[in-house]
Each structure stands twice: as C-alpha cells, then as structure tokens.
C-alpha cells in the first residue's frame, strides 16, 4: 500500500466485536485505528462494525454483512478498506474479491491493521537500522500473501534471483523474498552484535541503565530531552521514535545513570515487527529498570498500561523494577484519579513535561529505586584474593581504594545481587 503526497487515500474502517472483547476495548481500538490512518495520511470517510461470536474463517465478517457494506461502499467509493485486526492471507483475499465483485470497484483494496502499522513504520524510518528492520517486517508479512500481490512485488523488493525454466512467477517471487529476508536478517544480526559490544562497554562502566518505555505518543522522547538536554525528535504523533537513543544524566544526589529512549508500544503490536525490531528491543531487555511513561489524560489509561505490560510479558521482562510517570496531568480534569493510580502502580507520580510539573519528584523516585538495589559497602580484600579486586573494578563503581598492610581497602557501590561475592570481606 502506498500513499500519495498530493492527495490522501480515502478509507472505510471495519471492526469486528467478538464475544471475547468488551465494549470499551472495542471502541478504543476502533478510535485508535482512525488515529493510525490519520498518521499514515489516510482520510477516514466512514466505518462499519459487526457483533459476531467469532470471525468467519473465510471472509472474517459474515457474508450478509459484506453485502450490506458493499451497498454503502458503492456510494461512498473509498480507495481502501482498513480492518482492525490482522487477517489471514485467505481472509484478506476473499474479502477483497467479494467486495470488488459486489461493488464493481475493481481497484478496491483490503488493508489490515498490521499492514497499516507497517506503512507508518516505513514512513517514520530514517536511520539505516530502522529501514532494515521495517523492510524485514514488511517482507515477512508479504511472503504468505503473494498470491494476492505478486504482480507488483518486483518494484517493492528489488531484483534478487532469476527465473528458472518452467518456474511460475509466484515461485520466483517467493525465492526473491526469501533471499531478501535472509540478507536483511544477516544485516540485522550484524547490528545486534554491534549493540552487544556497546552494551558490554556500558555494563563494564557499571552505570545503571533505565529504559524509558510506554505506549506510543506518551511522552518518552520528551522525557529524555527534559532530563538530559538531548535533541531527540519529540512530536505529538504515533511512532515518532523508531530508534533507540541513549543519553547520560546525573541525578540530584550525583549518581549517574543512562537513559534509553525506546520505540513506542501499541495494542495489537504485529509479531513481525516485534521479531524484526528484536535488536532494538534488546535494549529494553538489558536495562536495569524501566521508567514507564503513561498518558494519564487518555480516555482509559489502564488500557494503555495493560497493553505495555502485555508487550513486556512477550519480551519476558515484566518482572523488572519499574517507576511509573503519569504524564500530561495538566490536561487532566479529574485529578482525584491520580491517587488511585499512584497506589496501584507504586512507585508512581504525576508529571507534566509540557508545564515542567513533577520532574523533581520523578528524579527522587529514580534515586529511591536505585538505593533499593544498589548499596555502598566498605571491604578489605586480602592480597591473595586479587581476582576479587579485579572483579569489583569491572562490575562495581569504585568510590575509594587504598592499598594497606592487610590487603586492598575499597569503598564500592554495587548491585545487591552481587552481595554474596563480597559478604566475607565487608568491614563496615
């Protein structure tokens, strides 16, 4: 799917509320789909919904609903239909064929939520790394859908591979995409290895690392800019940030930490994107703790929080220490709900990055969290245990070190999970 810079595509939105989805979740998801379309420079002209126990295996919607939609589409003539879910390749093809036949609109295209998000990521990707990751996700999505779209794949993925005697064009295209996926995977693996080297250097410096996480457009990049005077793009748009940015900051108590800005999470985040952005998301996995930025002015912040927690569970990092910052309290009409959120998501505080409210409280919470899992100790290491001294130089922050008659006296700051290594040498 491509959009024109001169005229917007016109779209109709389709949503299916199954028995597993509550009414609020469904309405919020449809509103978010409209926002995603707007972000992709697509104009939404109408929407259709259906209540159905389960999606139809062939058409996703019921046959009668497809006929009903077709009658209205004949009049409104959208360019594309955007479905608020990831369709199977056969559902996408069957729905497109049925609507084209019933409306006579032979250029009408069916786009699912995943393809729309991939389009936005493609528009937002600026660095070489982001471009590679988005392209890998897009090709992984396209591969099982070749029977629907093979006629224009050559323009999208380049000219890798040649046609053999007697091969069908679709087989050529499958090989083309598989080769390209393999090539991109190798390139991304190189990036992953480079990131690993940078991470090891950071770990050796023993500076605590915090990943700034949150739903897209919550204010993560703005927080990084506010705390570190960085110059990271911060826009009131979905997915303004696709690349991780790391900056150092010094807390009021003189403790240095590293802050990592991350790609925003979203409800129904496509698995192909999670997989392709693995190298980027590993920054989240390796962080010591999270700073979770929440747009508290949203209609239902708990929905956004739960969506973020779901992604953290997918990454198997949901148990890491976390501070929750309730951003945009300046937009909040009912400020009484702040107390409920502070209690439920403690440690938690309200902030307004736009109005500079609560920043000091946020830094206090960071310092308090650090103090819980990093302590200062004084140790005396005998000279015949110099391997311990070497280890402490690599894994802790050395505050003071003196060579005395009985060994090396050191004052160190370290994570509590290393306490078992020094417990026999602690002197104060």
C-alpha positions as CSV (number, residue, x, y, z in Angstrom):
1,X,0.0,0.0,0.0
2,X,1.3,3.4,-0.9
3,X,0.0,6.9,-0.2
4,X,0.3,10.0,-2.4
5,X,1.9,13.2,-1.2
6,X,-0.6,15.2,-3.2
7,X,-3.9,13.6,-2.4
8,X,-5.0,11.4,0.5
9,X,-6.3,8.0,0.1
10,X,-9.9,7.6,1.3
11,X,-10.6,4.7,3.7
12,X,-13.5,2.9,5.3
13,X,-12.8,1.3,8.7
14,X,-14.1,-2.2,9.6
15,X,-14.3,-3.6,13.1
16,X,-15.5,-6.9,14.4
17,X,-16.5,-7.2,18.1
18,X,-16.3,-10.8,19.1
19,X,-17.6,-12.3,22.4
20,X,-14.0,-12.2,23.8
21,X,-13.8,-8.4,23.6
22,X,-15.5,-5.9,25.9
23,X,-17.3,-2.9,24.5
24,X,-14.8,-0.3,25.8
25,X,-11.8,-2.2,24.4
26,X,-13.5,-2.5,21.0
27,X,-14.4,1.2,20.8
28,X,-11.0,2.3,21.9
29,X,-9.4,0.0,19.3
30,X,-11.5,1.5,16.5
31,X,-10.7,5.1,17.6
32,X,-7.0,4.2,17.6
33,X,-7.4,2.6,14.1
34,X,-8.7,6.0,12.9
35,X,-5.7,7.7,14.5
36,X,-3.4,5.3,12.8
37,X,-5.0,6.0,9.5
38,X,-4.6,9.8,10.0
39,X,-0.9,9.2,11.0
40,X,-0.5,7.4,7.6
41,X,-2.0,10.4,5.8
42,X,-5.2,8.5,5.0
43,X,-8.6,10.1,5.3
44,X,-11.3,8.1,7.0
45,X,-14.7,8.7,5.4
46,X,-16.8,6.0,7.1
47,X,-16.7,3.0,9.4
48,X,-18.6,-0.3,9.8
49,X,-18.8,-2.7,12.7
50,X,-20.4,-6.1,13.4
51,X,-21.0,-8.1,16.5
52,X,-20.2,-11.7,15.9
53,X,-19.3,-14.6,18.3
54,X,-16.2,-15.5,16.2
55,X,-14.6,-14.2,13.0
56,X,-15.8,-16.0,9.8
57,X,-12.9,-18.3,8.7
58,X,-13.4,-17.4,5.0
59,X,-14.5,-13.7,5.0
60,X,-13.7,-12.6,8.6
61,X,-17.1,-10.8,8.5
62,X,-20.4,-12.6,7.9
63,X,-21.5,-12.9,4.2
64,X,-24.6,-10.8,4.9
65,X,-22.6,-8.0,6.5
66,X,-20.2,-8.0,3.5
67,X,-23.2,-7.5,1.2
68,X,-24.6,-4.7,3.5
69,X,-21.2,-2.9,3.5
70,X,-20.9,-3.3,-0.3
71,X,-24.2,-1.3,-0.8
72,X,-22.8,1.7,1.1
73,X,-19.4,1.4,-0.4
74,X,-20.9,1.7,-3.9
75,X,-22.0,5.2,-2.9
76,X,-19.0,6.4,-0.8
77,X,-16.3,4.8,-3.0
78,X,-13.4,4.5,-0.6
79,X,-10.0,3.6,-2.1
80,X,-9.2,1.1,0.7
81,X,-10.9,-0.8,3.5
82,X,-8.9,-1.0,6.7
83,X,-9.8,-3.9,9.1
84,X,-9.0,-3.6,12.8
85,X,-7.2,-6.9,13.1
86,X,-4.6,-9.0,11.3
87,X,-6.3,-11.0,8.6
88,X,-5.1,-14.3,7.4
89,X,-3.9,-14.2,3.7
90,X,-7.1,-16.1,2.6
91,X,-9.5,-13.9,4.5
92,X,-7.8,-10.8,3.0
93,X,-8.0,-12.2,-0.5
94,X,-11.6,-13.5,-0.1
95,X,-12.9,-10.3,1.4
96,X,-11.2,-8.2,-1.3
97,X,-12.6,-10.4,-4.1
98,X,-16.2,-10.4,-2.6
99,X,-16.3,-6.6,-2.2
100,X,-14.9,-5.9,-5.6
101,X,-17.5,-8.2,-7.2
102,X,-20.4,-6.7,-5.2
103,X,-19.4,-3.1,-5.7
104,X,-17.8,-3.1,-9.2
105,X,-14.8,-1.2,-7.6
106,X,-12.0,-3.3,-9.1
107,X,-9.2,-1.2,-7.6
108,X,-10.6,-1.5,-4.0
109,X,-8.0,-2.9,-1.6
110,X,-8.3,-4.6,1.8
111,X,-5.7,-3.5,4.3
112,X,-5.5,-5.0,7.8
113,X,-4.2,-3.3,11.0
114,X,-0.8,-4.9,10.7
115,X,-0.2,-3.6,7.1
116,X,-1.3,-0.1,8.2
117,X,1.2,-0.1,11.1
118,X,3.9,-1.4,8.8
119,X,3.2,1.6,6.4
120,X,3.6,4.0,9.3
121,X,6.8,2.5,10.4
122,X,8.1,2.7,6.8
123,X,7.2,6.4,6.7
124,X,8.9,7.0,10.0
125,X,12.1,5.0,9.4
126,X,15.0,7.4,8.9
127,X,18.1,5.5,10.0
128,X,19.7,2.6,8.2
129,X,18.9,0.3,11.1
130,X,15.2,1.3,11.3
131,X,14.8,1.0,7.5
132,X,16.3,-2.6,7.5
133,X,14.1,-3.7,10.4
134,X,10.9,-2.3,8.8
135,X,11.7,-3.8,5.5
136,X,12.3,-7.2,7.1
137,X,8.9,-7.0,8.9
138,X,7.2,-6.0,5.7
139,X,8.6,-8.8,3.7
140,X,7.8,-11.3,6.4
141,X,4.2,-10.0,6.2
142,X,4.1,-10.2,2.4
143,X,5.5,-13.6,1.9
144,X,2.3,-15.6,2.7
145,X,0.3,-13.1,0.7
146,X,2.0,-13.5,-2.7
147,X,-1.0,-15.0,-4.5
148,X,-2.8,-11.6,-3.9
149,X,0.0,-9.2,-4.6
150,X,2.8,-10.9,-6.7
151,X,2.2,-8.7,-9.7
152,X,3.9,-5.7,-8.2
153,X,6.5,-7.2,-5.9
154,X,9.4,-6.7,-8.2
155,X,9.1,-3.0,-7.7
156,X,8.9,-3.3,-3.9
157,X,11.7,-5.7,-3.1
158,X,14.2,-5.4,-5.9
159,X,15.6,-7.9,-8.4
160,X,17.2,-10.7,-6.4
161,X,17.1,-14.2,-8.0
162,X,16.4,-15.2,-11.6
163,X,13.6,-17.1,-13.2
164,X,14.4,-20.8,-13.9
165,X,13.0,-22.9,-16.7
166,X,9.3,-23.7,-16.2
167,X,9.0,-21.9,-12.9
168,X,5.8,-20.0,-12.2
169,X,6.2,-16.3,-11.5
170,X,4.9,-16.7,-7.9
171,X,7.7,-19.2,-7.1
172,X,10.3,-16.7,-8.5
173,X,8.9,-14.1,-6.2
174,X,8.8,-16.4,-3.2
175,X,12.5,-17.1,-3.7
176,X,13.2,-13.4,-4.2
177,X,11.6,-12.5,-0.9
178,X,13.2,-15.4,1.0
179,X,16.6,-14.3,-0.3
180,X,15.9,-10.7,0.7
181,X,14.7,-11.8,4.2
182,X,17.9,-13.8,4.6
183,X,20.0,-10.9,3.5
184,X,18.2,-8.5,5.9
185,X,18.4,-10.9,8.8
186,X,22.1,-11.1,8.4
187,X,22.5,-7.3,8.3
188,X,20.3,-7.0,11.4
189,X,22.4,-9.7,13.1
190,X,25.5,-7.6,12.5
191,X,23.7,-4.6,14.1
192,X,22.7,-6.9,17.0
193,X,26.4,-7.8,17.5
194,X,27.5,-4.2,17.4
195,X,24.8,-3.3,20.0
196,X,26.1,-6.2,22.2
197,X,29.6,-4.7,22.2
198,X,28.2,-1.3,23.2
199,X,26.1,-2.9,25.9
200,X,29.1,-4.7,27.3
201,X,31.1,-1.5,27.4
202,X,28.2,0.1,29.3
203,X,28.0,-2.8,31.7
204,X,31.7,-2.6,32.4
205,X,31.3,1.0,33.4
206,X,28.7,-0.1,36.0
207,X,26.4,2.8,35.3
208,X,22.7,1.9,36.0
209,X,20.6,1.8,32.9
210,X,16.9,2.8,32.6
211,X,14.8,2.1,29.6
212,X,12.0,4.7,29.0
213,X,9.0,2.7,27.9
214,X,5.4,3.4,27.2
215,X,2.5,3.4,24.8
216,X,3.2,5.4,21.6
217,X,2.9,9.1,22.0
218,X,3.0,9.1,25.8
219,X,5.9,11.5,26.0
220,X,9.0,9.2,26.2
221,X,11.3,11.3,23.9
222,X,10.1,14.5,25.6
223,X,11.2,13.0,29.0
224,X,14.6,12.1,27.6
225,X,15.0,15.6,26.3
226,X,13.9,17.1,29.5
227,X,16.2,15.1,31.8
228,X,19.3,15.1,29.6
229,X,19.1,18.1,27.3
230,X,19.1,15.7,24.4
231,X,17.8,16.7,21.0
232,X,15.7,13.7,20.1
233,X,12.7,14.2,17.8
234,X,9.6,14.6,20.0
235,X,6.3,15.0,18.2
236,X,2.6,14.7,19.1
237,X,2.4,11.7,16.6
238,X,2.2,8.0,16.8
239,X,5.6,6.3,16.4
240,X,7.7,9.5,16.2
241,X,10.6,7.4,17.5
242,X,11.7,4.1,15.9
243,X,15.4,4.1,17.0
244,X,16.8,3.8,20.5
245,X,18.7,6.8,21.8
246,X,21.0,6.6,24.9
247,X,21.9,9.6,27.0
248,X,23.7,10.0,30.3
249,X,22.1,12.0,33.1
250,X,23.2,13.0,36.7
251,X,20.7,12.8,39.5
252,X,20.5,15.4,42.3
253,X,22.5,13.0,44.6
254,X,25.3,13.0,42.0
255,X,24.5,9.4,40.8
256,X,25.0,8.9,37.0
257,X,22.5,6.8,35.0
258,X,22.0,6.0,31.4
259,X,18.5,6.6,29.9
260,X,17.4,4.8,26.8
261,X,14.5,6.1,24.7
262,X,12.6,3.2,23.0
263,X,10.1,2.6,20.2
264,X,6.5,3.1,21.5
265,X,4.3,0.1,22.2
266,X,0.8,-0.2,20.9
267,X,-2.2,-2.5,21.2
268,X,-2.0,-5.5,18.8
269,X,1.6,-4.8,18.0
270,X,2.4,-7.0,15.0
271,X,4.5,-10.0,15.8
272,X,6.6,-9.4,12.6
273,X,7.6,-6.0,14.0
274,X,8.5,-7.5,17.4
275,X,10.6,-10.0,15.6
276,X,12.3,-7.6,13.2
277,X,12.9,-5.0,15.9
278,X,14.5,-7.6,18.2
279,X,17.9,-5.9,18.1
280,X,16.3,-2.6,19.2
281,X,14.0,-4.2,21.8
282,X,17.0,-6.0,23.4
283,X,17.9,-2.6,24.9
284,X,14.7,-2.9,26.9
285,X,15.6,-6.5,28.0
286,X,19.1,-5.4,29.2
287,X,18.0,-2.4,31.2
288,X,18.3,-2.5,35.0
289,X,14.9,-0.9,35.4
290,X,12.1,0.8,33.5
291,X,10.6,4.3,33.5
292,X,7.1,3.8,32.3
293,X,5.6,7.0,30.8
294,X,1.7,6.9,30.7
295,X,-0.6,9.5,29.1
296,X,-2.9,9.9,32.1
297,X,-5.1,12.2,30.1
298,X,-6.1,9.4,27.7
299,X,-9.8,8.1,28.0
300,X,-8.7,4.9,29.7
301,X,-5.0,4.9,30.8
302,X,-5.3,1.4,32.3
303,X,-5.9,0.1,28.8
304,X,-2.6,1.7,27.7
305,X,-0.8,0.4,30.7
306,X,-2.1,-3.2,30.2
307,X,-1.0,-3.0,26.5
308,X,2.5,-2.1,27.6
309,X,2.6,-4.8,30.2
310,X,1.5,-7.3,27.5
311,X,4.5,-6.5,25.4
312,X,6.8,-6.7,28.4
313,X,5.4,-10.2,29.1
314,X,6.1,-11.1,25.5
315,X,9.7,-10.0,25.9
316,X,9.8,-11.9,29.3
317,X,10.9,-8.8,31.2
318,X,7.7,-7.9,33.1
319,X,9.3,-8.5,36.5
320,X,12.0,-5.8,36.2
321,X,11.8,-2.9,38.7
322,X,9.7,0.0,37.3
323,X,8.8,3.6,38.0
324,X,5.5,4.9,36.5
325,X,5.2,8.5,35.5
326,X,1.7,9.8,34.8
327,X,2.3,12.4,32.2
328,X,0.0,15.2,30.9
329,X,-1.6,15.9,34.3
330,X,-2.1,19.5,33.1
331,X,-4.8,18.1,30.7
332,X,-6.5,16.1,33.5
333,X,-9.9,17.4,34.6
334,X,-10.4,14.9,37.4
335,X,-7.2,15.0,39.3
336,X,-8.6,12.7,42.1
337,X,-7.9,9.7,39.9
338,X,-4.1,10.3,40.4
339,X,-4.3,8.9,43.9
340,X,-5.8,5.7,42.7
341,X,-3.1,5.3,40.0
342,X,-0.3,6.2,42.5
343,X,-1.4,3.4,44.9
344,X,-2.0,0.8,42.2
345,X,1.3,1.4,40.3
346,X,3.6,2.5,43.1
347,X,6.3,3.8,42.8
348,X,4.4,6.3,40.7
349,X,4.0,10.1,40.5
350,X,2.2,12.6,38.3
351,X,4.1,14.9,35.9
352,X,3.6,17.4,33.1
353,X,6.6,17.5,30.8
354,X,4.9,20.4,28.9
355,X,4.5,22.5,32.1
356,X,7.6,21.3,34.0
357,X,5.5,19.8,36.8
358,X,6.7,17.0,39.0
359,X,10.1,16.5,37.4
360,X,11.9,16.7,40.8
361,X,9.5,14.0,42.2
362,X,10.3,11.8,39.3
363,X,14.1,12.1,39.9
364,X,13.5,11.4,43.6
365,X,11.7,8.2,42.7
366,X,14.6,7.1,40.4
367,X,17.1,7.8,43.3
368,X,14.9,5.9,45.7
369,X,14.7,2.9,43.4
370,X,18.4,2.8,42.8
371,X,19.0,2.9,46.5
372,X,16.9,-0.3,46.9
373,X,19.1,-2.4,44.6
374,X,22.4,-0.6,44.8
375,X,24.3,-0.1,48.1
376,X,27.6,1.3,49.2
377,X,30.0,-1.1,51.1
378,X,33.5,-0.9,52.5
379,X,35.5,-4.0,52.0
380,X,39.0,-5.3,52.7
381,X,40.3,-7.8,50.1
382,X,43.4,-9.9,51.0
383,X,46.2,-9.7,48.6
384,X,45.9,-13.4,47.8
385,X,42.3,-12.7,46.5
386,X,43.2,-10.1,43.9
387,X,40.8,-11.7,41.5
388,X,38.0,-10.3,43.6
389,X,39.6,-6.8,43.3
390,X,39.7,-7.2,39.5
391,X,36.0,-8.3,39.5
392,X,35.0,-5.3,41.6
393,X,36.8,-3.0,39.2
394,X,34.7,-4.5,36.3
395,X,31.3,-4.8,37.9
396,X,31.1,-2.0,40.6
397,X,31.6,1.7,41.0
398,X,34.9,2.3,42.9
399,X,34.4,5.3,45.2
400,X,37.8,4.9,47.1
401,X,40.6,2.4,47.0
402,X,43.7,2.2,49.2
403,X,46.5,-0.5,49.5
404,X,47.0,-1.3,53.2
405,X,49.1,-3.8,55.1
406,X,46.4,-6.5,55.2
407,X,45.0,-6.0,51.7
408,X,43.1,-3.6,49.5
409,X,40.6,-1.4,51.3
410,X,37.8,-0.3,49.0
411,X,34.6,1.6,49.1
412,X,32.3,0.5,46.4
413,X,28.8,1.0,45.1
414,X,27.2,-2.2,43.7
415,X,24.0,-4.1,42.9
416,X,22.6,-6.0,45.7
417,X,22.6,-9.3,43.7
418,X,26.4,-9.2,43.9
419,X,26.4,-9.1,47.7
420,X,27.3,-12.8,48.0
421,X,30.7,-12.2,46.4
422,X,31.8,-9.6,48.9
423,X,29.9,-10.7,52.1
424,X,33.1,-12.3,53.7
425,X,35.1,-9.1,53.1
426,X,32.8,-6.4,54.4
427,X,34.3,-4.4,57.2
428,X,31.7,-1.7,57.9
